[in-house]
Amino acid sequence: MTKRIRVNINDDDVEGRYASKVKIAVDLIAPKNLALIGGRATAKTSDYMAERSMDIIYDMPGSYQVLVSDTYVNALKNVVPALFEGWRRKGWREGIHYITDKRPPSHFKLPYKPPLAFKHTISLFNGCFFNIGSLDQPSGLAGGSYQHMYGDEARLLKFEKLKRLTPAIRGEYERFSHSVYYRGRTFFTDMPNILSGDEDWIWNMQKEMDKEQAQLALQIGLELNKIKCELINYSKAGDHKKIKNLKRQVLKWKEYWIRARKELTFFYVVSSFVNADVLSEGFFFDNLKALGLEEFKSAILSFQVDIKKGEKFYGHLGEHHFMNDGINSAYYDKYKLGEEIQESSLALKYIDHNRPLDIGVDFGGMCSMVSGQHRGEYLYLLKEFFTLAPESSLQLANKFTEFYKDHKHKVVNMYYDRSGNQYQSINRDWASELKGFIEYKDGVSTGWVVNLISRNQSTIYQAEEYNFAKQLMGETHIGLPKLKIDKFGCKNLKSSLELTKILTKTDKKGSKTIHKDKSSEKLALHLLPMYSTNFSDAFKYFIFRPEFLKYTKKSNTTISGISVH
């Protein structure tokens, strides 16, 4: 007798949803631990995480769960909104299925222990309770007890801080150990790039996977799904004898399925082509053209791409140049989940509000600005800003003044591109324009005073920049400050510095000169902030100062072979 395993999606008992083959496999395997590396537009948060979290919530009512991010700002601005979007797509509604940042209504069930606070939390209708955690304040989570942990953008999560939370994934064995998801971990990310400072610990979860167990869970899940489809069809037909038999089979195969998934870790890498049916071929052609082949391999195809150290323009740039504790997350405690975050310099830990600010600016179709201060032995880069055409210097000035509106000593020293002086004789140059927009808004003084430091400066040749950056980052001179770049406030600058490649050109005499590979500036406009050399040029103007240059020895700008002097 032929099994009736097909269902009509137009039936009242059936809800039709699009899902890729990988998404279906993940749902059918439903492991304790899940680690997925996915290309762009694979809906990792709004689809995979949203539905998996719903399954876990239903399976462990009343449990405590934790969603970790690198910073509260990223969690509140990006991760949580994407999760809520996914929940809404799947039928959940705020106020009915979940609420945020406050005590739940009386008709909501309670978690197994009463919450101590509701700030940055999600309460679910069945008593589940989510804490939103930040790894820049890991101590606030380590003392808790959670039955499942989620992490989005895992490449940004520091392993040393994350592992401190592992002991917190515990508790209430008798209450929740029936669930496969008990003490489980769920992580999603796009392809980590260790040369950009990304964390690649997620690859270790591949070693935890038992492929045969994963295949068994998938096979049983498929069989269980077929039986459920039969049950729907025979229920419509009213065949009570068959219905009774199929219900027994569902219970039997569900038990097999649960056993197969116990302690299972599933690791998978998937490219954006998994959603090719939805994205269309134009998406891939456009991204290949915009990204270039190397970036396309990583961002779309999920290939591991490596830039050798010898190919990097800033070859002496290291992890010690970046700080991950520069933001005081407590400042953002006043914001509720779902509220628009207004970033402010008041949240910066390494700033002196009573001293002038320094900015480095690169002008063009994309205007880039890095801001910071030279204090003592450190040169701090604290916050970046940028505009993309048709936005220009007016919008760049507004972003700067809004972020630093609470700065007390409103003096700015501007270091900038030589092209910013091109039309200074008629007071229409880029630099003067930006200065004017910072100092005045709608004809009224803002209180800021901008000093144009780069008037009449000579050209900074790329070989000069290379040699100076090598000495600054190599910390070879006592008089030079040590770089401290906020990795969260300057994430595009960080990427730009780490991805910029070196070029060597040979003249007719056989002498080789050093150059910066600027080909990335031909990328699509929206990709320039993260993947082009534009921000590295703003950085160049910020660091290349006469008071620093005097500490360095005169360097040759030619090279012989591959040696640099």
BANUMI-170327 format. One record per residue (C-alpha): residue number from 1; residue in one letter; x, y, z. Coordinates in nm, 2 decimals, always signed. Example, Ala and Ser with C-alpha at 12.3 -4.5 7.8 and 13.67 -1.06 7.14 Angstrom:
BEGIN
   num   residuo        u        v        w
     1         A    +1.23    -0.45    +0.78
     2         S    +1.37    -0.11    +0.71
END
This chain:
BEGIN
   num   residuo        u        v        w
     1         M    +0.00    +0.00    +0.00
     2         T    +0.14    +0.34    -0.10
     3         K    +0.21    +0.57    +0.19
     4         R    +0.03    +0.90    +0.17
     5         I    +0.32    +1.13    +0.27
     6         R    +0.23    +1.43    +0.06
     7         V    +0.03    +1.71    +0.21
     8         N    -0.15    +2.00    +0.05
     9         I    -0.01    +2.33    +0.17
    10         N    -0.35    +2.49    +0.12
    11         D    -0.51    +2.27    +0.39
    12         D    -0.61    +2.45    +0.71
    13         D    -0.39    +2.22    +0.92
    14         V    -0.08    +2.30    +0.71
    15         E    +0.13    +2.62    +0.72
    16         G    +0.35    +2.66    +0.41
    17         R    +0.70    +2.81    +0.47
    18         Y    +1.00    +2.84    +0.24
    19         A    +1.31    +2.66    +0.37
    20         S    +1.64    +2.57    +0.20
    21         K    +1.76    +2.21    +0.20
    22         V    +2.02    +2.30    +0.47
    23         K    +1.75    +2.47    +0.68
    24         I    +1.53    +2.16    +0.66
    25         A    +1.83    +1.94    +0.75
    26         V    +1.91    +2.15    +1.05
    27         D    +1.55    +2.14    +1.17
    28         L    +1.53    +1.76    +1.13
    29         I    +1.87    +1.69    +1.30
    30         A    +1.78    +1.94    +1.58
    31         P    +2.10    +1.87    +1.77
    32         K    +2.20    +1.97    +2.12
    33         N    +2.48    +2.19    +1.99
    34         L    +2.47    +2.37    +1.66
    35         A    +2.75    +2.56    +1.48
    36         L    +2.67    +2.71    +1.14
    37         I    +2.90    +2.92    +0.93
    38         G    +2.69    +3.08    +0.65
    39         G    +2.75    +3.32    +0.36
    40         R    +2.56    +3.65    +0.33
    41         A    +2.18    +3.64    +0.29
    42         T    +2.14    +3.30    +0.45
    43         A    +1.92    +3.45    +0.72
    44         K    +2.12    +3.30    +1.00
    45         T    +1.96    +3.51    +1.28
    46         S    +1.61    +3.58    +1.14
    47         D    +1.55    +3.23    +1.02
    48         Y    +1.78    +2.96    +1.16
    49         M    +1.82    +3.11    +1.51
    50         A    +1.47    +3.24    +1.53
    51         E    +1.31    +2.90    +1.46
    52         R    +1.56    +2.70    +1.66
    53         S    +1.51    +2.92    +1.96
    54         M    +1.13    +2.87    +1.93
    55         D    +1.18    +2.50    +1.93
    56         I    +1.40    +2.52    +2.24
    57         I    +1.16    +2.75    +2.42
    58         Y    +0.87    +2.50    +2.36
    59         D    +1.09    +2.21    +2.47
    60         M    +1.21    +2.37    +2.79
    61         P    +0.93    +2.59    +2.93
    62         G    +1.03    +2.78    +3.23
    63         S    +1.40    +2.76    +3.16
    64         Y    +1.67    +3.03    +3.17
    65         Q    +1.85    +3.10    +2.84
    66         V    +2.12    +3.34    +2.74
    67         L    +2.20    +3.52    +2.42
    68         V    +2.55    +3.66    +2.41
    69         S    +2.70    +3.93    +2.19
    70         D    +3.04    +4.10    +2.17
    71         T    +2.89    +4.43    +2.30
    72         Y    +2.55    +4.55    +2.43
    73         V    +2.54    +4.80    +2.15
    74         N    +2.57    +4.53    +1.88
    75         A    +2.31    +4.31    +2.06
    76         L    +2.06    +4.60    +2.09
    77         K    +2.11    +4.74    +1.74
    78         N    +2.16    +4.43    +1.53
    79         V    +2.12    +4.09    +1.69
    80         V    +1.80    +4.12    +1.89
    81         P    +1.60    +4.31    +1.62
    82         A    +1.69    +4.04    +1.37
    83         L    +1.57    +3.77    +1.62
    84         F    +1.25    +3.95    +1.68
    85         E    +1.19    +3.99    +1.30
    86         G    +1.23    +3.61    +1.27
    87         W    +0.98    +3.55    +1.55
    88         R    +0.73    +3.78    +1.39
    89         R    +0.76    +3.61    +1.05
    90         K    +0.68    +3.28    +1.23
    91         G    +0.37    +3.42    +1.40
    92         W    +0.49    +3.54    +1.73
    93         R    +0.38    +3.88    +1.85
    94         E    +0.52    +4.11    +2.12
    95         G    +0.29    +4.14    +2.41
    96         I    +0.13    +3.80    +2.33
    97         H    +0.42    +3.56    +2.31
    98         Y    +0.70    +3.77    +2.46
    99         I    +0.78    +4.10    +2.63
   100         T    +1.10    +4.29    +2.69
   101         D    +1.26    +4.48    +2.98
   102         K    +0.98    +4.45    +3.22
   103         R    +0.79    +4.22    +3.45
   104         P    +0.57    +3.99    +3.24
   105         P    +0.19    +4.01    +3.27
   106         S    +0.01    +3.78    +3.51
   107         H    -0.11    +3.54    +3.24
   108         F    +0.25    +3.46    +3.14
   109         K    +0.39    +3.15    +3.32
   110         L    +0.69    +3.20    +3.54
   111         P    +1.04    +3.07    +3.51
   112         Y    +1.16    +2.80    +3.75
   113         K    +1.32    +3.08    +3.97
   114         P    +1.21    +3.44    +4.00
   115         P    +1.42    +3.69    +3.80
   116         L    +1.61    +3.95    +4.00
   117         A    +1.60    +4.21    +3.73
   118         F    +1.43    +4.27    +3.39
   119         K    +1.67    +4.51    +3.22
   120         H    +1.79    +4.36    +2.88
   121         T    +1.57    +4.05    +2.92
   122         I    +1.30    +3.87    +2.72
   123         S    +1.01    +3.70    +2.90
   124         L    +0.82    +3.43    +2.71
   125         F    +0.46    +3.32    +2.75
   126         N    +0.55    +2.97    +2.87
   127         G    +0.79    +3.09    +3.15
   128         C    +1.12    +3.09    +2.95
   129         F    +1.34    +3.38    +3.04
   130         F    +1.62    +3.52    +2.82
   131         N    +1.91    +3.73    +2.94
   132         I    +2.09    +3.94    +2.68
   133         G    +2.46    +3.92    +2.77
   134         S    +2.76    +4.11    +2.66
   135         L    +3.12    +3.97    +2.66
   136         D    +3.26    +4.31    +2.73
   137         Q    +3.09    +4.26    +3.08
   138         P    +3.12    +3.88    +3.12
   139         S    +3.12    +3.89    +3.49
   140         G    +2.76    +3.99    +3.49
   141         L    +2.67    +3.65    +3.33
   142         A    +2.91    +3.41    +3.49
   143         G    +2.72    +3.39    +3.82
   144         G    +2.39    +3.29    +3.65
   145         S    +2.25    +2.95    +3.56
   146         Y    +2.13    +2.89    +3.21
   147         Q    +1.99    +2.59    +3.03
   148         H    +2.09    +2.69    +2.68
   149         M    +2.33    +2.95    +2.53
   150         Y    +2.30    +3.13    +2.19
   151         G    +2.57    +3.34    +2.02
   152         D    +2.53    +3.53    +1.69
   153         E    +2.83    +3.66    +1.49
   154         A    +3.05    +3.41    +1.67
   155         R    +3.36    +3.54    +1.49
   156         L    +3.33    +3.85    +1.71
   157         L    +3.31    +3.65    +2.04
   158         K    +3.63    +3.63    +2.23
   159         F    +3.69    +3.26    +2.32
   160         E    +3.87    +3.34    +2.65
   161         K    +3.57    +3.54    +2.77
   162         L    +3.31    +3.30    +2.62
   163         K    +3.46    +3.00    +2.80
   164         R    +3.41    +3.17    +3.14
   165         L    +3.04    +3.13    +3.07
   166         T    +3.06    +2.76    +3.02
   167         P    +3.02    +2.67    +3.39
   168         A    +2.70    +2.88    +3.39
   169         I    +2.53    +2.65    +3.14
   170         R    +2.40    +2.42    +3.41
   171         G    +2.13    +2.37    +3.67
   172         E    +1.79    +2.20    +3.72
   173         Y    +1.89    +1.86    +3.58
   174         E    +1.57    +1.69    +3.71
   175         R    +1.35    +1.96    +3.56
   176         F    +1.51    +2.00    +3.21
   177         S    +1.73    +1.70    +3.13
   178         H    +1.45    +1.54    +2.93
   179         S    +1.53    +1.79    +2.66
   180         V    +1.79    +1.73    +2.40
   181         Y    +1.87    +2.10    +2.41
   182         Y    +1.95    +2.10    +2.78
   183         R    +2.30    +2.26    +2.84
   184         G    +2.33    +2.31    +2.47
   185         R    +2.50    +2.58    +2.26
   186         T    +2.39    +2.75    +1.94
   187         F    +2.63    +2.96    +1.74
   188         F    +2.60    +3.13    +1.40
   189         T    +2.85    +3.34    +1.21
   190         D    +2.98    +3.43    +0.86
   191         M    +3.32    +3.31    +0.77
   192         P    +3.58    +3.41    +1.03
   193         N    +3.89    +3.60    +0.90
   194         I    +4.17    +3.56    +1.15
   195         L    +4.37    +3.83    +0.97
   196         S    +4.10    +4.07    +1.05
   197         G    +4.12    +3.98    +1.41
   198         D    +3.81    +3.75    +1.40
   199         E    +3.78    +3.45    +1.64
   200         D    +3.79    +3.11    +1.46
   201         W    +3.72    +2.89    +1.77
   202         I    +3.39    +2.78    +1.61
   203         W    +3.59    +2.55    +1.39
   204         N    +3.67    +2.35    +1.70
   205         M    +3.31    +2.24    +1.72
   206         Q    +3.36    +2.05    +1.39
   207         K    +3.58    +1.81    +1.59
   208         E    +3.29    +1.75    +1.84
   209         M    +3.06    +1.63    +1.56
   210         D    +2.99    +1.26    +1.52
   211         K    +2.89    +1.24    +1.15
   212         E    +2.73    +0.90    +1.18
   213         Q    +2.51    +1.02    +1.47
   214         A    +2.41    +1.33    +1.27
   215         Q    +2.32    +1.11    +0.97
   216         L    +2.12    +0.88    +1.20
   217         A    +1.93    +1.18    +1.35
   218         L    +1.85    +1.31    +1.00
   219         Q    +1.73    +0.97    +0.87
   220         I    +1.50    +0.92    +1.17
   221         G    +1.38    +1.28    +1.15
   222         L    +1.29    +1.22    +0.78
   223         E    +1.10    +0.90    +0.87
   224         L    +0.92    +1.07    +1.16
   225         N    +0.82    +1.35    +0.92
   226         K    +0.67    +1.11    +0.67
   227         I    +0.46    +0.94    +0.94
   228         K    +0.33    +1.29    +1.06
   229         C    +0.23    +1.36    +0.70
   230         E    +0.05    +1.03    +0.68
   231         L    -0.13    +1.11    +1.00
   232         I    -0.25    +1.45    +0.86
   233         N    -0.39    +1.28    +0.55
   234         Y    -0.56    +0.99    +0.73
   235         S    -0.71    +1.23    +0.98
   236         K    -0.87    +1.42    +0.70
   237         A    -1.00    +1.09    +0.56
   238         G    -1.14    +0.99    +0.90
   239         D    -0.97    +0.65    +0.90
   240         H    -0.97    +0.60    +1.28
   241         K    -0.79    +0.26    +1.28
   242         K    -0.51    +0.40    +1.07
   243         I    -0.50    +0.72    +1.28
   244         K    -0.45    +0.52    +1.60
   245         N    -0.17    +0.31    +1.44
   246         L    +0.00    +0.62    +1.31
   247         K    -0.01    +0.79    +1.65
   248         R    +0.16    +0.50    +1.80
   249         Q    +0.43    +0.51    +1.53
   250         V    +0.48    +0.89    +1.59
   251         L    +0.54    +0.82    +1.96
   252         K    +0.78    +0.53    +1.88
   253         W    +0.98    +0.72    +1.62
   254         K    +0.99    +1.04    +1.83
   255         E    +1.16    +0.84    +2.10
   256         Y    +1.41    +0.71    +1.85
   257         W    +1.47    +1.06    +1.73
   258         I    +1.53    +1.20    +2.08
   259         R    +1.78    +0.92    +2.15
   260         A    +1.97    +0.99    +1.83
   261         R    +2.00    +1.36    +1.90
   262         K    +2.12    +1.33    +2.26
   263         E    +2.46    +1.50    +2.31
   264         L    +2.49    +1.56    +1.93
   265         T    +2.69    +1.85    +1.79
   266         F    +2.62    +1.95    +1.43
   267         F    +2.87    +2.17    +1.25
   268         Y    +2.81    +2.29    +0.89
   269         V    +2.95    +2.55    +0.65
   270         V    +2.71    +2.67    +0.38
   271         S    +2.74    +2.93    +0.10
   272         S    +2.49    +3.19    +0.00
   273         F    +2.40    +2.96    -0.29
   274         V    +2.18    +2.76    -0.05
   275         N    +1.92    +3.04    -0.10
   276         A    +1.98    +3.07    -0.48
   277         D    +1.61    +3.01    -0.55
   278         V    +1.52    +3.32    -0.36
   279         L    +1.82    +3.55    -0.43
   280         S    +1.83    +3.49    -0.81
   281         E    +2.14    +3.48    -1.02
   282         G    +2.16    +3.86    -1.04
   283         F    +2.25    +3.87    -0.67
   284         F    +2.56    +3.66    -0.73
   285         F    +2.67    +3.85    -1.04
   286         D    +2.62    +4.18    -0.87
   287         N    +2.82    +4.07    -0.56
   288         L    +3.10    +3.92    -0.77
   289         K    +3.13    +4.25    -0.96
   290         A    +3.11    +4.46    -0.64
   291         L    +3.33    +4.25    -0.41
   292         G    +3.59    +4.11    -0.64
   293         L    +3.69    +3.75    -0.65
   294         E    +3.87    +3.72    -0.32
   295         E    +3.61    +3.88    -0.11
   296         F    +3.34    +3.69    -0.30
   297         K    +3.50    +3.37    -0.20
   298         S    +3.48    +3.45    +0.17
   299         A    +3.15    +3.65    +0.19
   300         I    +2.94    +3.45    -0.05
   301         L    +3.11    +3.11    -0.11
   302         S    +3.22    +3.08    +0.26
   303         F    +3.58    +2.99    +0.16
   304         Q    +3.86    +3.05    +0.41
   305         V    +4.07    +3.33    +0.25
   306         D    +4.41    +3.41    +0.38
   307         I    +4.63    +3.72    +0.32
   308         K    +4.99    +3.63    +0.38
   309         K    +5.17    +3.87    +0.62
   310         G    +5.41    +3.97    +0.35
   311         E    +5.12    +4.09    +0.14
   312         K    +4.99    +4.33    +0.40
   313         F    +5.07    +4.70    +0.38
   314         Y    +5.05    +4.73    +0.76
   315         G    +5.25    +4.41    +0.83
   316         H    +5.34    +4.51    +1.19
   317         L    +4.97    +4.56    +1.29
   318         G    +4.89    +4.32    +1.57
   319         E    +4.61    +4.23    +1.80
   320         H    +4.78    +4.43    +2.08
   321         H    +4.70    +4.75    +1.89
   322         F    +4.33    +4.70    +1.94
   323         M    +4.14    +4.73    +2.27
   324         N    +3.81    +4.56    +2.34
   325         D    +3.74    +4.74    +2.68
   326         G    +3.70    +5.09    +2.55
   327         I    +3.32    +5.11    +2.58
   328         N    +3.15    +5.15    +2.91
   329         S    +2.84    +4.93    +2.85
   330         A    +2.67    +5.05    +3.16
   331         Y    +2.60    +5.38    +2.98
   332         Y    +2.36    +5.19    +2.75
   333         D    +2.17    +5.02    +3.03
   334         K    +1.91    +5.30    +3.00
   335         Y    +1.80    +5.17    +2.66
   336         K    +1.54    +4.90    +2.63
   337         L    +1.54    +4.62    +2.38
   338         G    +1.40    +4.75    +2.05
   339         E    +1.47    +5.11    +2.13
   340         E    +1.69    +5.31    +1.89
   341         I    +2.04    +5.34    +2.04
   342         Q    +2.20    +5.69    +2.04
   343         E    +2.57    +5.64    +2.07
   344         S    +2.76    +5.89    +2.27
   345         S    +3.12    +5.98    +2.37
   346         L    +3.00    +5.95    +2.73
   347         A    +3.03    +5.58    +2.69
   348         L    +3.40    +5.60    +2.60
   349         K    +3.63    +5.48    +2.87
   350         Y    +3.96    +5.61    +2.74
   351         I    +3.87    +5.97    +2.67
   352         D    +3.95    +6.30    +2.84
   353         H    +3.65    +6.53    +2.79
   354         N    +3.86    +6.83    +2.90
   355         R    +4.12    +6.80    +2.63
   356         P    +4.11    +6.87    +2.25
   357         L    +4.01    +6.60    +2.00
   358         D    +4.22    +6.50    +1.70
   359         I    +4.06    +6.38    +1.37
   360         G    +4.20    +6.24    +1.05
   361         V    +3.99    +6.29    +0.74
   362         D    +3.99    +6.15    +0.39
   363         F    +3.76    +6.32    +0.14
   364         G    +3.59    +6.19    -0.17
   365         G    +3.28    +5.99    -0.27
   366         M    +3.32    +5.83    +0.06
   367         C    +3.43    +6.06    +0.34
   368         S    +3.61    +5.89    +0.62
   369         M    +3.69    +6.03    +0.97
   370         V    +3.88    +5.88    +1.26
   371         S    +3.88    +6.06    +1.59
   372         G    +4.08    +6.02    +1.91
   373         Q    +4.34    +6.18    +2.14
   374         H    +4.71    +6.16    +2.20
   375         R    +4.74    +6.11    +2.58
   376         G    +5.07    +6.02    +2.75
   377         E    +5.24    +5.72    +2.59
   378         Y    +4.93    +5.62    +2.39
   379         L    +4.76    +5.74    +2.07
   380         Y    +4.40    +5.65    +2.10
   381         L    +4.16    +5.61    +1.81
   382         L    +3.82    +5.60    +1.97
   383         K    +3.54    +5.65    +1.71
   384         E    +3.50    +5.64    +1.33
   385         F    +3.25    +5.82    +1.11
   386         F    +3.18    +5.81    +0.74
   387         T    +2.94    +5.93    +0.47
   388         L    +2.87    +5.79    +0.13
   389         A    +2.76    +6.00    -0.17
   390         P    +2.53    +6.19    -0.20
   391         E    +2.60    +6.26    +0.17
   392         S    +2.91    +6.47    +0.22
   393         S    +3.08    +6.70    +0.47
   394         L    +2.76    +6.84    +0.62
   395         Q    +2.64    +6.50    +0.73
   396         L    +2.99    +6.40    +0.84
   397         A    +3.00    +6.71    +1.06
   398         N    +2.66    +6.63    +1.20
   399         K    +2.76    +6.27    +1.29
   400         F    +3.07    +6.40    +1.47
   401         T    +2.91    +6.68    +1.66
   402         E    +2.61    +6.46    +1.77
   403         F    +2.84    +6.19    +1.90
   404         Y    +3.07    +6.43    +2.08
   405         K    +2.80    +6.68    +2.19
   406         D    +2.89    +6.62    +2.56
   407         H    +3.26    +6.68    +2.51
   408         K    +3.36    +6.98    +2.73
   409         H    +3.67    +7.11    +2.56
   410         K    +3.53    +7.17    +2.21
   411         V    +3.85    +7.21    +2.02
   412         V    +3.94    +6.98    +1.72
   413         N    +4.28    +6.94    +1.55
   414         M    +4.21    +6.83    +1.19
   415         Y    +4.46    +6.63    +0.99
   416         Y    +4.34    +6.57    +0.64
   417         D    +4.40    +6.49    +0.28
   418         R    +4.60    +6.74    +0.08
   419         S    +4.31    +6.75    -0.17
   420         G    +4.11    +6.91    +0.11
   421         N    +4.31    +7.23    +0.04
   422         Q    +4.26    +7.24    -0.34
   423         Y    +4.02    +7.54    -0.34
   424         Q    +4.12    +7.72    -0.03
   425         S    +4.19    +8.04    -0.21
   426         I    +3.81    +8.08    -0.27
   427         N    +3.71    +7.93    +0.07
   428         R    +3.53    +7.64    -0.10
   429         D    +3.78    +7.36    -0.02
   430         W    +3.67    +7.04    +0.15
   431         A    +3.86    +7.11    +0.47
   432         S    +3.72    +7.46    +0.52
   433         E    +3.37    +7.33    +0.44
   434         L    +3.39    +7.06    +0.70
   435         K    +3.54    +7.30    +0.95
   436         G    +3.25    +7.54    +0.89
   437         F    +2.99    +7.27    +0.93
   438         I    +3.14    +7.16    +1.26
   439         E    +3.17    +7.51    +1.40
   440         Y    +2.82    +7.63    +1.28
   441         K    +2.48    +7.47    +1.24
   442         D    +2.21    +7.67    +1.06
   443         G    +2.42    +7.98    +1.11
   444         V    +2.45    +7.94    +1.48
   445         S    +2.78    +7.86    +1.66
   446         T    +2.81    +7.51    +1.79
   447         G    +3.08    +7.61    +2.03
   448         W    +3.34    +7.40    +1.84
   449         V    +3.67    +7.54    +1.72
   450         V    +3.85    +7.35    +1.44
   451         N    +4.22    +7.39    +1.38
   452         L    +4.33    +7.30    +1.02
   453         I    +4.66    +7.14    +1.09
   454         S    +4.74    +7.02    +0.74
   455         R    +4.76    +7.36    +0.56
   456         N    +5.04    +7.37    +0.31
   457         Q    +5.16    +7.02    +0.39
   458         S    +5.36    +6.83    +0.14
   459         T    +5.24    +6.51    -0.02
   460         I    +5.26    +6.20    +0.20
   461         Y    +5.40    +5.93    -0.04
   462         Q    +5.28    +5.58    +0.01
   463         A    +5.63    +5.45    +0.07
   464         E    +5.67    +5.72    +0.35
   465         E    +5.35    +5.60    +0.50
   466         Y    +5.46    +5.24    +0.49
   467         N    +5.79    +5.30    +0.66
   468         F    +5.65    +5.53    +0.93
   469         A    +5.36    +5.29    +1.00
   470         K    +5.61    +5.01    +1.03
   471         Q    +5.81    +5.19    +1.29
   472         L    +5.50    +5.32    +1.48
   473         M    +5.33    +4.98    +1.49
   474         G    +5.66    +4.80    +1.55
   475         E    +5.72    +5.03    +1.86
   476         T    +6.08    +5.07    +1.77
   477         H    +6.13    +5.43    +1.90
   478         I    +6.09    +5.53    +2.26
   479         G    +5.94    +5.87    +2.16
   480         L    +5.66    +5.73    +1.95
   481         P    +5.33    +5.67    +2.11
   482         K    +5.17    +5.33    +2.12
   483         L    +4.86    +5.27    +1.91
   484         K    +4.53    +5.19    +2.09
   485         I    +4.24    +5.14    +1.85
   486         D    +3.89    +5.08    +1.98
   487         K    +3.78    +4.76    +1.79
   488         F    +3.42    +4.83    +1.84
   489         G    +3.41    +5.21    +1.78
   490         C    +3.65    +5.17    +1.48
   491         K    +3.54    +4.84    +1.32
   492         N    +3.56    +4.96    +0.96
   493         L    +3.91    +5.12    +1.03
   494         K    +4.02    +4.79    +1.18
   495         S    +3.90    +4.60    +0.87
   496         S    +4.06    +4.85    +0.63
   497         L    +4.40    +4.83    +0.80
   498         E    +4.40    +4.45    +0.81
   499         L    +4.29    +4.40    +0.45
   500         T    +4.51    +4.66    +0.28
   501         K    +4.77    +4.50    +0.06
   502         I    +5.11    +4.61    -0.05
   503         L    +5.22    +4.67    -0.41
   504         T    +5.57    +4.70    -0.54
   505         K    +5.65    +4.87    -0.87
   506         T    +5.98    +4.85    -1.07
   507         D    +6.11    +5.15    -1.27
   508         K    +6.33    +5.14    -1.58
   509         K    +6.64    +5.13    -1.37
   510         G    +6.52    +4.82    -1.18
   511         S    +6.45    +5.01    -0.85
   512         K    +6.14    +4.90    -0.67
   513         T    +5.91    +5.13    -0.48
   514         I    +5.64    +5.06    -0.23
   515         H    +5.28    +5.14    -0.29
   516         K    +4.94    +5.08    -0.14
   517         D    +4.70    +4.86    -0.34
   518         K    +4.41    +5.10    -0.39
   519         S    +4.20    +4.87    -0.61
   520         S    +3.95    +4.81    -0.34
   521         E    +3.83    +5.17    -0.38
   522         K    +3.66    +5.06    -0.70
   523         L    +3.41    +4.84    -0.50
   524         A    +3.04    +4.93    -0.49
   525         L    +2.98    +5.24    -0.28
   526         H    +2.81    +5.05    +0.01
   527         L    +3.11    +4.82    +0.05
   528         L    +3.37    +5.09    +0.07
   529         P    +3.36    +5.14    +0.45
   530         M    +3.45    +4.79    +0.55
   531         Y    +3.65    +4.66    +0.25
   532         S    +3.83    +4.95    +0.09
   533         T    +4.15    +5.14    +0.18
   534         N    +3.96    +5.47    +0.24
   535         F    +3.96    +5.44    +0.62
   536         S    +4.33    +5.35    +0.61
   537         D    +4.39    +5.69    +0.44
   538         A    +4.21    +5.87    +0.72
   539         F    +4.43    +5.68    +0.96
   540         K    +4.74    +5.79    +0.76
   541         Y    +4.66    +6.16    +0.81
   542         F    +4.58    +6.10    +1.18
   543         I    +4.92    +5.94    +1.26
   544         F    +5.16    +6.12    +1.01
   545         R    +5.25    +6.42    +1.22
   546         P    +5.57    +6.62    +1.24
   547         E    +5.59    +6.58    +1.62
   548         F    +5.60    +6.20    +1.56
   549         L    +5.82    +6.20    +1.25
   550         K    +6.11    +6.36    +1.44
   551         Y    +6.15    +6.04    +1.64
   552         T    +6.21    +5.83    +1.34
   553         K    +6.52    +5.80    +1.13
   554         K    +6.52    +5.89    +0.77
   555         S    +6.41    +5.58    +0.58
   556         N    +6.47    +5.48    +0.22
   557         T    +6.16    +5.46    +0.00
   558         T    +6.31    +5.21    -0.24
   559         I    +6.36    +4.84    -0.20
   560         S    +6.58    +4.58    -0.35
   561         G    +6.42    +4.25    -0.41
   562         I    +6.18    +4.20    -0.12
   563         S    +6.38    +4.36    +0.16
   564         V    +6.26    +4.69    +0.30
   565         H    +6.49    +4.94    +0.47
END
